[in-house]
Amino acid sequence: MTPSETKSIVTLSLLAAFVDGEKHERERAEIKRIAEGLSQADGLNLPTLYQDVLMKRVSLASVAGELKSSEARQLAYEMAVCVCDADGTQSEAERMFLADVRTSLGLDASAAAFSQQAEDIAAVPVAAAAGTAVAVPSTPNAPDTAELDKSILNAAILNGALELLPETLSTMAIIPLQMKLVYRIGQSYGYQLDSGHIKDFLATVGVGLTSQYLEQAGRKLLGGLLGKVGGGLLRGLGNQAVSSGMSFASTYALGHVAKRYYAGGRTLSTQMLKDAFSGVVKEGQSLQTQYLPAIQEKARTLDAGKVLSLVRGA
């Protein structure tokens, strides 16, 4: 893809992020931070793109006109869909926007089918699937902490592996898997959580749903991995610069901070949660190198065509 096409894909993703007009200020701040953090890419000034989108200085028509190749148009649409679904199923405004995107990019019925796949992933409930649920302990607040630690590490390795896959849906699956991890941890301490509470918990510690997807997918896109098939996986495994290990570290931190929070009866303040998460993320980043072989091996075994089954069965 050309630099112009890459820029247009990112611009379309930002348009998708704000199309429903309901983003919380903290999510907007996270998206701005990510735009600034990804601005090292050649030929891209993402902070400027961010302002252009917010000030409505760019249009869908102008962005579509820059996407010349069929690969770029398909990838742009897929990223826009996943951005819309990152924080839950699509709103009416998002559905209308994506329909306009399909028309503007001249995409066929397979594009609508991709949107339905993403919707199916976004609609999976956080409650663990039957047969794989973590049992609520008979003695509240006394779960097997060693087993919890193992489940947190396994979830971090899985999400680190998903980050290495080139498919857009693989990247999107990371968020619901993180939410299901928090659900299971809360459940092990006797709390029955719903998706609203878990989203609030993630936002409180500093993990925005839309912004996290943008950051993960943006790094893969700018690293030349996202959208690649066949050799794309091997490129990802061999080039860790494409993937900063964000998903491993953030999942590891979410799990351990959730464990601390629910074990303590949900008494930690907002600032304490943020500080704890920041500290454990650094710990996760340092551990990522140690567990990189396990992450890479897991990536080799994943079937990107079964992402929905993976999310449902987690």
Buried (B, 14 or more C-beta within 10 A) or exposed (E): BEEEBBBBBBBBBBBBBBBBEEBEEEBBEBBBBBBEEBBEBEEBEBBEBBEBBEEEEBEBEEBBEBBEEEBBBBBBBBBBBBBBBBBBBBBEEBBEBBEBBBEBBEBEEEBBEBBEBBBBBBEBEBBBBEEEEBEBBEEEEEBEEEEBEEBBBBBBBBBBBBBBBBBBBBBBBBBBBBBBBBBBBBBBBBBEBEBEBBBEBBBBBBBBBBBBBBBBBBBBBBBBBBBBEEEBBEBBBEEBEBBBBBBBBBBBBBBBBBBBBBBEEEEBEEEBBBBBBEEBBEEBBEBBEEBBEBBBEBBEEBEBEEBBEBBBBB
